[in-house]
Amino acid sequence: MAVRTYNEWYLAHKEALAEKIRTEDHTEGEKLTAEIVRYSHLKNHLLAEDHEAADIIIACDDDGKLDECAEVLIRDYFAANPDINLLYADEDRIAEDGVHLDPWFKSEWAPDTFLSTFYFGNVIAFRSAAFAMINPGKRKTSNYENASTLREDSLDEERARRNEDDWPVRAWIYGTLCLKLAQADGGYTKRPLAHWNEFPIGHVPEILFHGNHRVELWNGNLIRESLTGRYNADSAYSRLISIIIPSKDNPEMLARCVRSIEAYTTVPHEIIIVDNGSNENNRERVRALVDGVNEDGRCLYIYKRMDFNMPAFYNLGAEYANGEMLLFIHDDIVVQKKGWLAHLSEKAKLPYVGAVGTKLLYPSSNIIQHAGVTSADGGIVYKLQYCRNEESHYFDFNKGVRNMLAMSGACILVREELFREVGGFDEENFPSYGCDIDFCWRIFERGYYNVVRNNMYLYYFESYSPENSKTREERELKKPGEMKRLHELHPEVSKRDPYYHRYLTQDAKEPRFKTDLTNTDVR
């Protein structure tokens, strides 16, 4: 029978999963004891006077039910991964007629996505021993909370049972429990180079919870006091950012780009224009532009005749940079939002963060052009391209801060020392295509987490930029070879993107998030 809907896919997949579970050995997992607690009771349960903890606590939302295979898969996961103390899983919802809908297939551990929204959702599990690490002295309810707070907490539970406001309960689970467990387990540190493809927080990539209603996302404001990357305007003014802009024979677009930067940027910055061969008339126009914004000497014009090679242009500009952060952008980028660069640098400054980009919209529109780059079996995918930005796509993917493998080279911000650590952009292998993807993948393979701020945006006039037809033809001829080389140099991430679920479509031509209905096997 051909699978046409997610419900049909889920039922067929569930049968395959059940068969897999029946044939596996669960001896080690069965050695671990587990108890299931609803979210509304979790805080008081953990701090109860007479509480004797099981090895594993499985917690889930009140509004729905755990899948019958959840406990065995979670125990097996912890048994097989002794260094993992916290995990989450995928989920969907069941309509009143029993039909499965709205699957939420999640990424592997994504620290900045977590700070944006509680993407763990409605099911988590953790070791009791790990909770003891963030609860020193084994504090109990009687010496941890005063009577008035306990009464309020009881009211929180009652409100949760009545499906009313339960934000205090959520804030404790999100910001006190899960965030502190993630911090304690290295979730906000660079992954070891020898284990760059492993994550400190676990993920069971199967549907283990079925909600009664569509997921209501928990907003990152619940942990606004976190010290792991929340926006702080003051800190954004303490560093110089070098903005490197390659441009050739495009003075009008370049002027629009530079003037928009000057109009909407208040953090300390310098602008470095790299020109690989504009004609004399256009050179004079660029010089006039530079003179017009260069009262304080923060704009540099570099002219050097070179064949088209975007990574070489970027690397040349970096040689002249004075900033502790380097922002590489195209000359057809236009800024129309204050605070854009401060928000980018606030992420880029963090030691565990790699490259930082932002959402790009088509000019004079609210249509997404780039919201991060995904690796699929069929190639490189610009997720949500041509989708309307005012809509919410796949659990607010286009709205928050997201960890992604890569981003468009039209806007990439990185710390200068990290740029040097990875050796800059690859001029030899990717002169025409793929240098931005290769750059981001090399950063990820060194254990850093790349970030796309989809809560900010720039306008990208890519299709409007003039380009010599001969150069365009030459680039197109080189593209297949450079894309092949990209996959050869990065065999692991090119085959499996940790931020893109294995059960989502692998069709490189599909920008939306859809279940891969062509394969119901357990992968």
C-alpha positions as CSV (number, residue, x, y, z in Angstrom):
1,M,0.0,0.0,0.0
2,A,1.3,3.4,-1.0
3,V,1.8,5.7,2.0
4,R,0.1,9.1,1.4
5,T,-0.3,10.7,4.8
6,Y,1.7,11.0,8.0
7,N,-0.8,8.9,9.8
8,E,-0.3,6.0,7.4
9,W,3.5,6.5,7.6
10,Y,3.4,6.5,11.4
11,L,1.4,3.3,11.6
12,A,3.6,1.5,9.2
13,H,6.8,2.8,10.8
14,K,5.5,1.9,14.3
15,E,5.0,-1.7,13.2
16,A,8.6,-1.7,11.9
17,L,9.8,-0.2,15.2
18,A,7.9,-2.7,17.3
19,E,9.5,-5.5,15.3
20,K,12.9,-4.0,15.9
21,I,12.3,-3.8,19.6
22,R,11.1,-7.4,19.7
23,T,14.3,-8.7,18.2
24,E,16.8,-6.6,20.2
25,D,18.5,-7.4,23.5
26,H,17.3,-5.2,26.3
27,T,19.3,-6.8,29.2
28,E,21.4,-3.7,30.0
29,G,18.4,-1.4,29.8
30,E,16.3,-3.5,32.1
31,K,19.0,-3.1,34.8
32,L,17.9,0.6,35.1
33,T,14.8,1.4,37.1
34,A,12.5,4.2,35.8
35,E,9.6,6.2,37.0
36,I,7.2,8.3,35.0
37,V,6.2,11.7,36.3
38,R,3.9,14.4,34.8
39,Y,5.3,17.8,34.3
40,S,2.9,19.4,36.8
41,H,4.1,17.1,39.6
42,L,7.8,17.0,38.6
43,K,9.2,19.7,40.9
44,N,7.5,18.6,44.1
45,H,8.2,15.0,43.2
46,L,11.9,15.5,42.9
47,L,12.1,17.6,46.1
48,A,9.7,15.4,48.2
49,E,10.8,14.4,51.7
50,D,10.3,10.7,51.3
51,H,11.4,10.5,47.6
52,E,13.6,7.5,46.7
53,A,14.6,8.2,43.2
54,A,14.7,5.6,40.4
55,D,17.7,5.5,38.2
56,I,15.8,7.4,35.5
57,I,13.1,9.9,35.7
58,I,10.9,10.1,32.6
59,A,8.8,13.3,32.6
60,C,6.1,14.2,30.2
61,D,3.4,16.9,29.8
62,D,-0.1,16.4,31.3
63,D,-1.8,16.9,28.0
64,G,-1.2,13.6,26.2
65,K,0.4,10.2,26.7
66,L,3.7,8.4,26.4
67,D,4.1,5.9,23.6
68,E,4.1,2.3,24.8
69,C,7.7,1.9,23.6
70,A,9.0,5.0,25.3
71,E,10.3,3.4,28.5
72,V,12.2,0.6,26.8
73,L,13.8,2.9,24.3
74,I,14.8,5.5,26.9
75,R,16.3,2.8,29.3
76,D,18.2,1.3,26.4
77,Y,19.5,4.7,25.3
78,F,20.9,5.5,28.8
79,A,22.4,2.0,29.1
80,A,24.1,2.3,25.8
81,N,25.3,5.9,26.5
82,P,26.6,6.0,30.1
83,D,27.9,9.6,29.7
84,I,24.5,11.0,28.7
85,N,22.4,12.3,31.6
86,L,19.6,14.1,29.8
87,L,17.7,13.3,26.7
88,Y,14.6,14.3,24.8
89,A,12.5,12.6,22.0
90,D,10.2,13.4,19.1
91,E,6.5,13.8,19.3
92,D,3.2,14.2,17.5
93,R,-0.5,14.6,18.4
94,I,-3.6,12.4,18.2
95,A,-6.9,13.8,17.0
96,E,-10.1,12.8,18.7
97,D,-10.7,10.2,15.9
98,G,-7.3,8.6,16.6
99,V,-5.5,10.0,13.6
100,H,-1.8,11.0,14.1
101,L,-1.0,14.6,13.1
102,D,1.7,17.3,13.4
103,P,4.9,15.3,13.8
104,W,7.7,17.2,15.4
105,F,11.0,15.6,14.3
106,K,13.7,17.3,16.2
107,S,17.4,18.0,15.7
108,E,20.2,16.7,17.7
109,W,21.4,18.8,20.6
110,A,21.2,22.5,19.6
111,P,22.2,24.8,22.5
112,D,21.2,28.1,20.9
113,T,17.9,26.7,19.6
114,F,17.3,25.6,23.2
115,L,17.8,29.2,24.4
116,S,15.3,30.4,21.9
117,T,12.6,27.8,22.6
118,F,12.1,24.7,24.7
119,Y,12.3,22.4,21.8
120,F,12.6,19.4,24.1
121,G,8.9,19.7,24.1
122,N,6.6,17.3,26.0
123,V,8.9,14.5,26.9
124,I,12.3,14.4,28.6
125,A,14.3,11.9,30.7
126,F,17.3,12.3,33.0
127,R,19.3,10.3,35.5
128,S,18.5,10.9,39.1
129,A,22.2,11.1,39.8
130,A,22.5,14.0,37.5
131,F,19.7,15.9,39.3
132,A,21.8,15.5,42.5
133,M,24.6,17.4,40.8
134,I,22.4,20.5,40.3
135,N,20.7,20.0,43.7
136,P,23.7,20.0,46.0
137,G,23.1,18.8,49.6
138,K,20.0,16.9,48.4
139,R,17.7,19.8,49.3
140,K,14.2,18.8,50.1
141,T,11.0,20.7,49.8
142,S,11.0,21.6,53.5
143,N,14.3,23.4,53.4
144,Y,14.1,24.6,49.8
145,E,10.8,26.4,49.7
146,N,8.9,28.5,52.2
147,A,5.3,27.7,52.9
148,S,3.8,30.4,50.7
149,T,5.9,29.2,47.7
150,L,4.7,25.7,48.3
151,R,1.1,26.8,48.3
152,E,1.7,28.7,45.1
153,D,3.4,25.6,43.6
154,S,0.3,23.5,44.5
155,L,-1.8,26.1,42.8
156,D,0.4,25.7,39.7
157,E,-0.3,22.0,39.7
158,E,-4.0,22.6,40.0
159,R,-3.9,25.1,37.1
160,A,-2.0,22.6,35.0
161,R,-4.6,19.9,35.6
162,R,-7.3,22.4,34.5
163,N,-5.3,23.2,31.4
164,E,-4.9,26.8,32.6
165,D,-1.7,28.9,32.9
166,D,1.3,26.8,34.0
167,W,4.1,29.1,33.1
168,P,5.8,28.9,36.6
169,V,6.0,25.1,36.3
170,R,7.4,25.4,32.8
171,A,9.9,28.0,33.8
172,W,11.3,25.6,36.5
173,I,11.5,22.7,34.1
174,Y,13.0,24.7,31.3
175,G,15.3,27.1,33.1
176,T,16.2,25.4,36.4
177,L,16.1,21.7,35.6
178,C,16.9,21.2,31.9
179,L,19.1,24.2,31.4
180,K,21.2,23.5,34.4
181,L,21.5,19.8,33.5
182,A,22.6,20.8,30.0
183,Q,25.2,23.3,31.4
184,A,26.5,20.7,33.8
185,D,27.0,18.1,31.0
186,G,28.9,20.4,28.7
187,G,26.0,21.5,26.5
188,Y,27.4,25.0,26.3
189,T,31.0,24.2,25.6
190,K,32.9,23.3,22.4
191,R,32.7,19.6,21.6
192,P,36.0,17.7,21.9
193,L,37.8,17.6,18.6
194,A,38.2,13.8,18.8
195,H,34.5,13.5,19.2
196,W,33.2,16.4,17.2
197,N,30.3,14.3,15.8
198,E,29.0,13.4,19.3
199,F,26.6,15.5,21.4
200,P,26.5,15.8,25.2
201,I,22.7,15.8,25.4
202,G,20.8,12.7,24.1
203,H,18.1,12.5,21.5
204,V,15.9,9.4,20.8
205,P,14.9,10.0,17.2
206,E,11.5,8.4,17.5
207,I,7.9,9.5,18.4
208,L,7.7,8.8,22.1
209,F,4.9,11.2,23.1
210,H,1.4,11.8,21.6
211,G,-0.2,15.1,22.6
212,N,-3.9,15.8,22.7
213,H,-3.4,19.2,21.1
214,R,-0.9,20.8,18.8
215,V,2.3,21.8,20.6
216,E,2.4,25.2,22.3
217,L,6.0,26.3,22.2
218,W,7.7,27.4,25.4
219,N,9.3,30.7,24.7
220,G,12.9,31.4,25.6
221,N,11.9,34.4,27.8
222,L,11.3,31.8,30.5
223,I,15.1,31.7,30.9
224,R,15.9,35.4,30.2
225,E,18.3,35.4,33.1
226,S,20.5,32.7,31.5
227,L,24.2,33.6,31.1
228,T,24.6,31.5,28.0
229,G,24.0,33.9,25.2
230,R,21.0,36.1,26.0
231,Y,21.3,39.5,24.2
232,N,23.0,42.2,26.1
233,A,23.4,45.6,24.4
234,D,26.2,46.8,26.5
235,S,28.6,43.9,25.7
236,A,28.0,44.5,22.0
237,Y,29.8,47.9,22.2
238,S,33.0,46.4,23.6
239,R,34.5,45.0,20.4
240,L,35.5,46.1,16.9
241,I,33.8,44.3,14.0
242,S,35.5,44.3,10.6
243,I,32.9,44.2,7.8
244,I,34.5,42.8,4.6
245,I,32.6,43.5,1.3
246,P,33.8,42.2,-2.0
247,S,32.6,44.3,-5.0
248,K,33.4,44.8,-8.6
249,D,31.7,47.2,-11.1
250,N,28.7,47.4,-8.8
251,P,29.0,50.9,-7.3
252,E,25.3,51.7,-6.9
253,M,24.5,48.4,-5.1
254,L,27.7,48.8,-3.0
255,A,26.7,52.3,-2.0
256,R,23.2,51.1,-0.9
257,C,24.8,48.4,1.1
258,V,27.4,50.6,2.8
259,R,24.9,53.4,3.5
260,S,22.4,51.0,5.1
261,I,25.2,49.7,7.3
262,E,26.1,53.2,8.4
263,A,22.4,54.1,9.0
264,Y,21.5,51.0,11.1
265,T,24.8,50.1,12.9
266,T,25.8,51.7,16.2
267,V,28.4,49.1,17.4
268,P,32.1,49.8,16.6
269,H,32.9,48.7,13.1
270,E,35.2,49.2,10.2
271,I,34.4,48.6,6.5
272,I,36.8,46.9,4.1
273,I,35.9,47.0,0.4
274,V,37.7,44.4,-1.7
275,D,37.5,45.3,-5.5
276,N,38.9,42.7,-7.9
277,G,39.0,44.9,-11.0
278,S,36.3,47.6,-11.5
279,N,36.8,49.9,-14.4
280,E,38.3,53.3,-13.8
281,N,34.9,55.1,-13.8
282,N,33.5,52.8,-11.2
283,R,36.7,52.9,-9.1
284,E,36.2,56.7,-8.8
285,R,32.6,56.2,-7.7
286,V,33.7,53.8,-5.0
287,R,36.5,56.2,-3.9
288,A,33.9,58.9,-3.6
289,L,31.7,56.6,-1.5
290,V,34.6,55.7,0.8
291,D,35.5,59.4,1.2
292,G,31.9,60.1,2.2
293,V,31.8,57.7,5.0
294,N,35.4,57.9,6.1
295,E,35.5,60.9,8.3
296,D,36.8,58.8,11.2
297,G,39.0,56.6,9.0
298,R,37.0,53.4,9.4
299,C,36.5,52.6,5.7
300,L,39.3,51.0,3.6
301,Y,39.3,50.4,-0.2
302,I,41.5,47.6,-1.5
303,Y,41.9,47.3,-5.3
304,K,43.6,44.2,-6.8
305,R,42.9,42.7,-10.2
306,M,41.9,39.1,-9.7
307,D,39.9,36.4,-11.4
308,F,36.6,35.7,-9.7
309,N,37.3,33.8,-6.5
310,M,35.0,34.8,-3.6
311,P,37.0,33.0,-0.9
312,A,40.2,34.8,-2.0
313,F,38.3,38.1,-1.8
314,Y,37.2,37.4,1.7
315,N,40.7,36.2,2.8
316,L,42.3,39.3,1.3
317,G,40.0,41.5,3.3
318,A,40.7,39.6,6.5
319,E,44.4,40.3,6.1
320,Y,43.7,44.0,6.5
321,A,41.1,43.6,9.3
322,N,41.7,45.1,12.8
323,G,38.6,43.7,14.4
324,E,38.3,40.8,16.8
325,M,35.3,39.8,14.8
326,L,35.0,39.4,11.0
327,L,31.7,39.9,9.1
328,F,31.7,38.7,5.5
329,I,28.8,40.1,3.4
330,H,28.0,40.6,-0.2
331,D,27.6,44.0,-1.7
332,D,24.0,43.3,-2.5
333,I,22.9,43.1,1.2
334,V,20.8,45.9,2.5
335,V,20.2,46.5,6.2
336,Q,16.9,47.9,7.4
337,K,16.7,46.9,11.1
338,K,18.5,48.4,14.0
339,G,20.4,46.1,16.3
340,W,21.2,43.6,13.6
341,L,25.0,43.5,14.1
342,A,24.8,43.7,17.9
343,H,22.6,40.6,18.0
344,L,24.9,38.7,15.6
345,S,28.0,39.6,17.6
346,E,26.3,38.7,20.9
347,K,26.2,35.1,19.7
348,A,29.5,35.1,17.9
349,K,31.4,36.2,21.0
350,L,30.5,33.0,22.9
351,P,33.4,30.4,23.0
352,Y,31.3,27.5,22.0
353,V,29.7,29.3,19.0
354,G,31.2,29.1,15.5
355,A,29.9,31.0,12.5
356,V,26.8,33.2,12.9
357,G,24.4,34.2,10.2
358,T,20.9,35.7,9.9
359,K,17.7,35.2,7.9
360,L,17.8,36.7,4.4
361,L,14.6,38.0,2.7
362,Y,14.0,38.8,-0.9
363,P,14.1,42.6,-1.5
364,S,11.0,44.6,-0.7
365,S,9.2,41.5,0.4
366,N,8.5,39.2,3.3
367,I,9.6,36.1,1.4
368,I,12.4,34.0,2.8
369,Q,15.5,33.6,0.6
370,H,17.8,31.9,3.2
371,A,17.1,30.7,6.7
372,G,20.1,28.4,7.0
373,V,21.5,25.6,4.8
374,T,20.6,22.0,5.3
375,S,22.5,18.9,4.1
376,A,20.3,16.2,2.6
377,D,21.1,13.0,0.6
378,G,20.3,14.9,-2.6
379,G,22.6,17.8,-1.9
380,I,22.4,21.3,-0.3
381,V,19.0,22.7,0.6
382,Y,18.1,26.3,1.4
383,K,15.3,25.5,3.9
384,L,12.1,27.6,3.7
385,Q,13.2,29.4,0.5
386,Y,10.2,31.2,-1.1
387,C,8.1,30.7,2.0
388,R,6.3,33.6,3.6
389,N,8.1,34.9,6.6
390,E,5.0,36.1,8.4
391,E,3.7,32.5,8.7
392,S,5.1,30.1,11.3
393,H,6.9,27.2,9.6
394,Y,7.7,23.9,11.3
395,F,7.3,24.9,15.0
396,D,8.6,28.5,14.4
397,F,11.8,27.4,12.7
398,N,11.8,30.7,10.8
399,K,11.2,32.8,13.9
400,G,13.8,31.9,16.5
401,V,17.5,31.4,16.9
402,R,18.6,28.1,15.3
403,N,21.7,25.9,15.2
404,M,22.4,24.9,11.6
405,L,25.3,23.2,9.9
406,A,25.8,26.1,7.5
407,M,24.5,29.5,6.3
408,S,24.8,31.6,3.2
409,G,28.1,33.3,2.5
410,A,26.1,36.5,1.9
411,C,26.3,37.1,5.7
412,I,28.7,35.2,8.0
413,L,30.1,36.6,11.2
414,V,33.0,34.8,13.0
415,R,35.6,35.6,15.7
416,E,38.9,36.5,14.2
417,E,40.8,33.8,16.1
418,L,38.4,31.1,14.9
419,F,38.8,32.3,11.3
420,R,42.5,31.8,11.7
421,E,42.0,28.4,13.5
422,V,40.2,26.9,10.6
423,G,42.5,28.5,8.0
424,G,40.0,31.0,6.5
425,F,38.1,30.3,3.3
426,D,39.3,27.6,0.9
427,E,40.5,29.5,-2.3
428,E,41.8,26.4,-4.0
429,N,38.9,24.0,-3.9
430,F,35.9,26.3,-4.0
431,P,36.7,29.4,-6.1
432,S,33.2,29.5,-7.6
433,Y,30.7,27.6,-5.4
434,G,30.6,26.1,-1.9
435,C,33.2,28.1,0.0
436,D,30.6,29.2,2.5
437,I,29.3,25.7,3.1
438,D,32.8,24.3,3.4
439,F,33.8,27.1,5.8
440,C,30.9,26.4,8.1
441,W,31.3,22.6,7.9
442,R,35.0,22.9,8.9
443,I,34.0,25.0,11.9
444,F,31.4,22.5,12.9
445,E,33.8,19.6,12.5
446,R,36.1,21.3,15.1
447,G,33.3,21.1,17.7
448,Y,31.7,24.5,17.5
449,Y,28.0,25.2,17.0
450,N,27.0,27.4,14.1
451,V,24.0,29.7,14.5
452,V,21.5,31.3,12.3
453,R,19.5,34.2,13.9
454,N,16.1,33.8,12.3
455,N,14.8,36.4,14.7
456,M,16.7,39.0,12.7
457,Y,16.8,39.6,8.9
458,L,18.6,41.4,6.1
459,Y,17.5,42.0,2.5
460,Y,19.5,40.1,-0.2
461,F,19.4,41.4,-3.8
462,E,21.3,38.3,-5.1
463,S,19.3,37.9,-8.3
464,Y,19.5,41.7,-9.0
465,S,23.3,42.0,-9.0
466,P,25.0,42.5,-12.3
467,E,27.5,39.8,-13.3
468,N,29.6,39.4,-16.4
469,S,27.9,36.7,-18.5
470,K,31.3,35.0,-19.2
471,T,32.1,34.8,-15.5
472,R,28.6,33.4,-14.8
473,E,29.1,30.7,-17.4
474,E,32.5,29.8,-16.1
475,R,31.2,29.5,-12.6
476,E,28.3,27.2,-13.7
477,L,30.8,24.9,-15.5
478,K,32.8,24.6,-12.3
479,K,29.8,24.1,-9.9
480,P,29.4,20.2,-10.3
481,G,33.1,19.6,-9.7
482,E,33.2,21.8,-6.6
483,M,30.0,20.3,-5.2
484,K,31.5,16.9,-5.6
485,R,34.6,18.0,-3.9
486,L,32.6,19.4,-1.0
487,H,31.0,16.0,-0.3
488,E,34.4,14.3,-0.7
489,L,36.0,16.5,1.9
490,H,33.1,16.2,4.3
491,P,31.7,12.7,3.9
492,E,30.0,12.5,7.3
493,V,28.1,15.8,7.5
494,S,27.2,15.8,3.8
495,K,25.4,12.5,4.3
496,R,23.7,13.2,7.7
497,D,22.9,16.7,8.9
498,P,22.4,16.5,12.7
499,Y,20.1,19.4,12.6
500,Y,17.8,17.8,10.1
501,H,15.9,14.7,11.1
502,R,16.5,11.4,9.2
503,Y,12.7,10.9,8.8
504,L,12.2,14.3,7.0
505,T,12.3,14.4,3.2
506,Q,15.7,14.1,1.7
507,D,14.6,15.7,-1.5
508,A,17.0,18.6,-2.1
509,K,14.3,20.4,-4.2
510,E,11.9,20.5,-1.3
511,P,12.4,23.6,0.9
512,R,9.6,22.8,3.4
513,F,9.8,20.3,6.3
514,K,7.9,17.2,5.3
515,T,7.9,13.6,6.5
516,D,9.6,11.3,4.1
517,L,6.6,9.2,3.1
518,T,8.7,7.0,0.8
519,N,10.4,5.1,3.6
520,T,8.8,3.7,6.7
521,D,11.8,1.7,7.9
522,V,13.5,2.4,11.2
523,R,16.7,4.2,10.3
